[in-house]
Amino acid sequence: MRAFITGINGFIGSNLATRLIAEGQEVSGLVRKTSNLSFLERLKLELFSGDLSDKALLDEATQGVDIVYHVAGRASDWGPIELFRKVNVEGTKNLMESSLRSAVKRFVFISSAAVHGFRGFRDATEDSPKTATIFPYCITKKEAEDLVNRYHRERGLPTLIIRPGNVFGPRDRVTFVKMAELIEKGQMVYINGGRPLTCPTYVGNLLDAILLAVNRKDTVGETFIITDGLKITWKEYMNKIAEKLGARRPLISVPYPIAYSAAAVCEAILELFRSKTPPIITRYRIANVGKDYHFNIEKARTKLGYQPRVSLDEAMERTVEWYKSNSKYHIKSSKS
C-alpha cells in the first residue's frame, strides 16, 4: 500500500506518517520549502517540496499512490478569507484533480467539526446543520467538504471525509503548547466559568478511526465525526492539563460577551494598521471555548466499530510528557 500525505510534517500528518510506516506502508508527502521537518527525522519516506497550487508537482506526487490523505490546510484563527480559500478550497480541488488523473483508490479529506460553526450545540451529528459563521476557517472547510462531495457524486472520486473535534496530543506545537504555557504562567482564564462543553480528540484515537474507515469499502462517500466521545467541560479539560503539568488551576472567569467584544476590538485595531501579526485573542478562540461544542460519535461507533482506546487521563499524560521533554517545539509562529 502506498500513501501520500499533504501536511506530512505537521501535527496530525507526522503522527499519521509514523503510524503508516510502522504498519509497513510506503509513505510520501508534500511539504513547503520553508517547512520544519523535525517530526520526520529518521522516518523512511519520500518528500515532495512545493504547495497545493503546483498542479504538475501534485500529478507527479500522486502517481502510483493508493490512498491520498489530505491533511494540509490553512488552520489559523485569523486572516483574510482569500488566503484560506486559496489553500483550503482551491488547493483541495487541485489535489482531487491530480488524484483522479492518477486513479487513486481513496481520497481521504481531513476536515473539521468546525464546519458546524460555534453557535452552541450538544450531541451534534454528521447531519446537523452547518450554521452561518463569520470565521474564514469554518467557511472554507465547509466549502472544501462540499467540493469533495461533489467530486464523489459527479466525477466518481472515491472519497472519505473525517471531521475531528479539538485534536490534541504529542507534536501539537500550536494549540496545546500555547494553552499549557498560559496555564503554567497563571494566565489562563475560563470563559463563562468554563462551563461550555468541548470535544477533545486525542490524535492516537483519531488515527484509529481514520484507518478503520479507510479499510472498509462501504465508507466511500461517507463522512464521520470523530472525538473521544466525552461529555466534558472546558473547565474539566483545562484542570486536567493543570493537574498533569503540576500547575495551579485557572482561577479567573470572564463572561462571554465581554471576552468576545475584547477580541473584536483587538482584531479591529490590527486590521486598521494592516498588521500581519495575529491578535492576542480572537473571536474564533472565544467562540470555540465560550459555547457548547459537543458531538455525537454514534455513527463511527456503529459503522466503524470505533471505540476510543486511549483515555483522557493517559492521553494527557502522554501529551504533557512530550511537552515537558521537547521545549524546542514551543514555536510561537509555527508554519508547519
C-alpha positions as CSV (number, residue, x, y, z in Angstrom):
1,M,0.0,0.0,0.0
2,R,1.3,3.4,-1.0
3,A,0.1,6.5,0.9
4,F,0.6,10.2,0.1
5,I,0.1,12.8,2.9
6,T,-0.3,16.5,2.5
7,G,0.9,18.4,5.5
8,I,3.0,15.4,6.5
9,N,5.4,17.5,8.6
10,G,2.7,18.9,10.9
11,F,1.0,17.6,14.0
12,I,-1.6,15.2,12.5
13,G,0.3,14.5,9.3
14,S,3.5,13.4,11.0
15,N,1.7,11.2,13.5
16,L,-0.2,9.6,10.6
17,A,3.0,9.0,8.7
18,T,4.7,7.4,11.7
19,R,1.7,5.1,12.1
20,L,1.5,4.1,8.5
21,I,5.2,3.4,8.2
22,A,5.1,1.3,11.4
23,E,2.4,-0.8,9.7
24,G,4.6,-1.4,6.7
25,Q,3.2,1.1,4.2
26,E,5.2,3.1,1.7
27,V,4.7,6.8,2.6
28,S,5.4,10.0,0.7
29,G,4.3,13.6,1.5
30,L,4.0,17.2,0.5
31,V,6.0,19.9,2.4
32,R,6.7,23.5,1.8
33,K,10.2,24.6,1.2
34,T,10.2,26.5,4.5
35,S,8.6,23.7,6.5
36,N,10.0,22.5,9.8
37,L,10.8,18.8,9.2
38,S,11.9,17.9,12.7
39,F,9.0,15.5,13.2
40,L,10.0,13.5,10.2
41,E,13.6,12.8,11.3
42,R,14.5,9.1,11.0
43,L,11.3,8.2,9.1
44,K,11.8,6.4,5.8
45,L,9.7,8.4,3.3
46,E,9.8,10.4,0.2
47,L,9.1,14.2,0.3
48,F,7.9,16.5,-2.5
49,S,8.7,20.1,-1.9
50,G,6.1,22.6,-3.0
51,D,2.5,23.6,-2.3
52,L,-1.1,22.8,-3.4
53,S,-1.0,25.3,-6.2
54,D,1.6,23.3,-8.1
55,K,-0.5,21.1,-10.3
56,A,2.4,19.4,-12.1
57,L,4.0,18.5,-8.7
58,L,0.7,17.1,-7.4
59,D,0.4,15.0,-10.6
60,E,3.9,13.6,-10.0
61,A,3.4,13.1,-6.3
62,T,0.1,11.1,-6.7
63,Q,1.4,8.7,-9.4
64,G,1.2,5.1,-8.2
65,V,-0.4,6.2,-4.9
66,D,-3.2,4.1,-3.5
67,I,-4.5,6.5,-0.8
68,V,-4.2,10.2,-0.6
69,Y,-4.6,11.7,2.9
70,H,-5.3,15.4,2.5
71,V,-4.3,16.8,5.9
72,A,-2.8,20.2,4.9
73,G,-4.8,23.4,5.2
74,R,-4.8,26.9,6.5
75,A,-5.9,26.4,10.1
76,S,-5.3,29.9,11.5
77,D,-8.0,31.6,13.6
78,W,-7.4,35.0,11.9
79,G,-6.7,36.3,8.5
80,P,-8.3,37.3,5.2
81,I,-10.7,34.7,3.7
82,E,-8.9,34.9,0.3
83,L,-5.9,33.2,1.8
84,F,-8.0,30.5,3.4
85,R,-9.9,29.9,0.2
86,K,-6.7,29.6,-1.9
87,V,-5.4,26.8,0.3
88,N,-8.4,25.1,1.7
89,V,-10.7,25.1,-1.4
90,E,-8.5,25.7,-4.4
91,G,-5.7,23.5,-3.1
92,T,-8.2,20.7,-2.3
93,K,-9.6,21.0,-5.9
94,N,-6.1,20.8,-7.4
95,L,-5.3,17.7,-5.3
96,M,-8.5,16.0,-6.3
97,E,-7.9,16.6,-10.0
98,S,-4.5,15.0,-9.7
99,S,-6.0,12.1,-7.7
100,L,-8.5,11.5,-10.5
101,R,-5.7,11.5,-13.1
102,S,-3.7,9.1,-11.0
103,A,-6.7,6.9,-10.3
104,V,-6.1,6.8,-6.6
105,K,-8.2,4.2,-4.7
106,R,-9.2,6.5,-1.9
107,F,-9.1,10.3,-1.2
108,V,-9.3,11.0,2.5
109,F,-10.1,14.6,3.4
110,I,-9.3,15.6,7.0
111,S,-11.9,18.3,7.6
112,S,-13.0,19.7,11.0
113,A,-16.1,19.7,13.2
114,A,-15.7,23.5,13.0
115,V,-17.7,23.3,9.7
116,H,-20.8,23.3,12.0
117,G,-19.8,26.7,13.4
118,F,-19.8,27.8,17.1
119,R,-23.4,28.6,17.9
120,G,-23.7,26.4,20.9
121,F,-24.9,22.8,20.5
122,R,-24.8,19.4,22.2
123,D,-24.7,15.9,20.5
124,A,-24.4,17.3,17.0
125,T,-24.2,14.7,14.3
126,E,-22.8,14.5,10.8
127,D,-26.3,15.6,9.5
128,S,-26.6,18.6,11.9
129,P,-26.9,22.0,10.2
130,K,-23.8,23.9,9.4
131,T,-24.7,27.2,10.8
132,A,-23.7,30.6,9.3
133,T,-20.4,31.8,10.6
134,I,-18.0,34.8,10.2
135,F,-14.9,32.7,10.5
136,P,-12.8,32.0,7.3
137,Y,-11.5,28.7,8.6
138,C,-15.1,27.3,9.2
139,I,-16.4,28.8,5.9
140,T,-13.6,27.4,3.7
141,K,-13.5,23.9,5.3
142,K,-17.3,23.7,4.6
143,E,-16.7,24.8,1.1
144,A,-14.0,22.2,0.7
145,E,-16.3,19.5,2.1
146,D,-19.0,20.5,-0.4
147,L,-16.4,20.2,-3.2
148,V,-15.2,16.8,-2.1
149,N,-18.7,15.5,-2.0
150,R,-19.4,16.9,-5.5
151,Y,-16.3,15.3,-6.9
152,H,-17.5,12.0,-5.5
153,R,-21.0,12.4,-6.9
154,E,-20.1,13.8,-10.3
155,R,-16.6,12.6,-11.0
156,G,-16.6,9.2,-9.2
157,L,-13.7,10.1,-6.9
158,P,-13.7,7.5,-4.0
159,T,-13.8,10.0,-1.1
160,L,-13.9,9.8,2.7
161,I,-14.4,12.8,5.0
162,I,-13.2,12.8,8.6
163,R,-14.4,15.6,10.9
164,P,-12.3,15.6,14.0
165,G,-13.1,17.6,17.1
166,N,-10.5,19.6,19.0
167,V,-7.4,17.4,18.4
168,F,-4.6,17.3,20.9
169,G,-1.6,15.1,21.6
170,P,2.2,14.9,21.2
171,R,3.6,17.2,18.5
172,D,0.7,19.7,18.9
173,R,3.0,22.8,18.8
174,V,0.3,25.3,18.4
175,T,-2.9,24.8,20.4
176,F,-1.7,22.6,23.2
177,V,1.6,24.3,23.7
178,K,0.0,27.7,23.9
179,M,-2.6,26.5,26.4
180,A,0.0,24.7,28.5
181,E,2.2,27.8,28.6
182,L,-0.7,30.0,29.7
183,I,-1.6,27.6,32.5
184,E,1.9,27.3,33.7
185,K,2.2,31.1,33.8
186,G,-1.1,31.5,35.6
187,Q,-2.5,33.5,32.7
188,M,-5.2,31.1,31.5
189,V,-8.8,32.2,32.2
190,Y,-12.2,30.5,31.8
191,I,-14.9,31.8,29.7
192,N,-18.4,31.7,31.3
193,G,-16.8,29.7,34.2
194,G,-15.5,27.0,31.9
195,R,-19.0,25.5,31.8
196,P,-19.4,25.1,28.0
197,L,-18.8,21.5,26.7
198,T,-15.8,20.8,24.5
199,C,-14.8,17.8,22.3
200,P,-11.2,16.7,22.9
201,T,-9.9,14.3,20.3
202,Y,-6.6,12.5,21.2
203,V,-4.5,12.2,18.0
204,G,-4.0,8.4,18.5
205,N,-7.7,7.8,18.8
206,L,-8.2,9.9,15.6
207,L,-5.7,7.8,13.7
208,D,-7.5,4.6,14.8
209,A,-10.8,6.0,13.4
210,I,-9.2,7.1,10.1
211,L,-7.7,3.7,9.5
212,L,-10.9,1.9,10.5
213,A,-12.8,3.9,7.9
214,V,-10.1,3.6,5.2
215,N,-10.0,-0.1,5.5
216,R,-13.7,-0.5,4.7
217,K,-15.2,-0.4,1.2
218,D,-18.6,0.7,2.4
219,T,-17.3,4.0,3.7
220,V,-16.7,5.5,0.2
221,G,-18.6,8.9,0.0
222,E,-19.2,8.9,3.8
223,T,-18.5,11.5,6.5
224,F,-17.6,10.7,10.1
225,I,-17.3,12.9,13.1
226,I,-14.5,11.7,15.4
227,T,-13.9,12.7,19.0
228,D,-13.0,10.9,22.2
229,G,-16.7,10.6,22.9
230,L,-16.6,12.5,26.2
231,K,-19.1,14.9,27.7
232,I,-16.6,17.2,29.3
233,T,-16.5,21.0,30.0
234,W,-13.6,23.3,29.2
235,K,-13.1,23.7,33.0
236,E,-12.6,19.9,33.4
237,Y,-10.3,19.8,30.4
238,M,-8.1,22.7,31.5
239,N,-8.0,21.3,35.0
240,K,-6.7,18.0,33.7
241,I,-3.9,19.8,31.9
242,A,-3.0,21.7,35.0
243,E,-3.1,18.5,37.1
244,K,-0.7,16.7,34.7
245,L,1.6,19.8,34.5
246,G,1.7,20.1,38.3
247,A,0.4,23.7,37.9
248,R,-2.2,25.7,39.6
249,R,-5.7,25.6,38.0
250,P,-7.0,28.8,36.4
251,L,-8.8,31.0,38.9
252,I,-10.4,33.8,36.8
253,S,-13.5,33.7,34.6
254,V,-14.6,36.2,32.1
255,P,-18.2,36.5,30.8
256,Y,-18.6,35.5,27.1
257,P,-19.9,38.9,25.8
258,I,-17.0,40.8,27.4
259,A,-14.4,38.4,26.1
260,Y,-15.9,38.3,22.6
261,S,-16.1,42.1,22.5
262,A,-12.5,42.5,23.6
263,A,-11.4,40.1,20.9
264,A,-13.3,42.0,18.3
265,V,-11.6,45.2,19.4
266,C,-8.2,43.6,19.2
267,E,-8.9,42.4,15.7
268,A,-10.2,45.7,14.5
269,I,-7.1,47.6,15.8
270,L,-4.7,45.2,14.0
271,E,-6.8,45.3,10.8
272,L,-6.7,49.1,10.9
273,F,-2.9,49.1,10.9
274,R,-2.9,46.2,8.4
275,S,-0.9,44.1,10.8
276,K,0.1,40.6,9.7
277,T,0.6,39.5,13.3
278,P,-2.4,37.9,14.9
279,P,-4.0,39.5,17.9
280,I,-3.5,38.2,21.4
281,I,-7.1,37.0,21.5
282,T,-9.5,36.3,18.6
283,R,-13.3,35.9,18.2
284,Y,-12.7,32.4,16.9
285,R,-10.9,31.3,20.1
286,I,-13.5,32.9,22.3
287,A,-16.4,31.3,20.3
288,N,-14.7,27.9,20.4
289,V,-14.4,27.9,24.2
290,G,-17.4,30.1,25.1
291,K,-20.2,28.0,23.6
292,D,-21.1,24.3,23.9
293,Y,-19.2,22.5,21.1
294,H,-20.1,18.8,21.6
295,F,-20.6,16.0,19.1
296,N,-22.2,12.6,18.9
297,I,-19.9,9.8,17.5
298,E,-22.6,7.1,17.3
299,K,-22.2,6.7,13.6
300,A,-18.4,6.0,14.0
301,R,-19.2,3.6,16.8
302,T,-21.8,1.6,14.9
303,K,-20.5,1.6,11.4
304,L,-16.7,1.5,12.1
305,G,-16.6,-0.2,15.4
306,Y,-14.7,2.8,16.7
307,Q,-14.1,2.9,20.4
308,P,-11.5,5.5,21.7
309,R,-8.7,3.3,23.1
310,V,-6.7,5.9,24.9
311,S,-8.4,7.5,27.9
312,L,-8.2,11.2,28.6
313,D,-6.0,10.6,31.6
314,E,-3.5,8.6,29.6
315,A,-3.7,10.9,26.6
316,M,-3.0,13.9,28.7
317,E,0.0,12.2,30.4
318,R,1.5,11.4,27.0
319,T,0.9,14.9,25.7
320,V,2.3,16.7,28.8
321,E,5.3,14.3,28.8
322,W,6.1,15.3,25.2
323,Y,5.5,19.0,26.1
324,K,7.9,18.9,29.0
325,S,10.7,17.0,27.2
326,N,10.5,19.0,23.9
327,S,10.8,22.6,24.8
328,K,12.4,23.3,21.4
329,Y,8.9,22.8,19.9
330,H,7.5,25.8,21.7
331,I,7.3,27.6,18.4
332,K,5.2,30.7,18.6
333,S,5.0,31.2,14.8
334,S,5.0,27.7,13.5
335,K,4.4,27.3,9.8
336,S,4.2,23.5,9.8
